[in-house]
């Protein structure tokens, strides 16, 4: 069964600190992996999209890594800010259909305290 | 910022009422989607459309229906709302030309939080 598992479920850090969120998946055949940021009461916003051949991709203070062999990805947030408080969702796409089906994780709820 | 709009943002209604959730995008995207999301849970695809007059059911069984008469408009209708329909409904869109299937960038609306009493 294709699945996307994220850890931790929730995380609290102090402003200015770094953190790393994890995503493990079993989706096959793999097409790409995305990280989204979802603020409370809002829709998800894309942070990064990585294909099989990409090991790392950055978007400002966000850096995503991908190990397609072990089917693991991480999202590293540097020098956290209060505005980083949100749910971070890992999404994996397969290439087994023309739709390119998306499998969503349940997200990691990050809270940044001042 | 994505130009995709959902109305209303919040809706509280009684059981048995008919409701329509509106979704519009001004980006000219050919593909549009409806997702359902409960707190702390993953998004589930309930409907999608590849273009005008094209609609398909998604992975999650839903009693809702959709229509795509215009490119920019993708409303979702519940004929008779029930408490089990209480959830957040997210609309999204993408453009086929922005990438191969599965790699297109998705743009989400802000969602409609529906509560059925």
Interface residues (C-beta under 8 A of the other chain):
Chain A: X4 X9 X31 X32 X41 X42 X43 X44 X45 X46 X49 X51 X89 X93 X94 X95 X97 X98 X99 X100 X101 X102 X104 X105 X106 X107 X109
Chain B: X2 X4 X40 X41 X42 X43 X44 X45 X48 X59 X90 X91 X92 X100 X101 X102 X103 X104 X105 X106 X107 X108 X109 X110 X111 X113
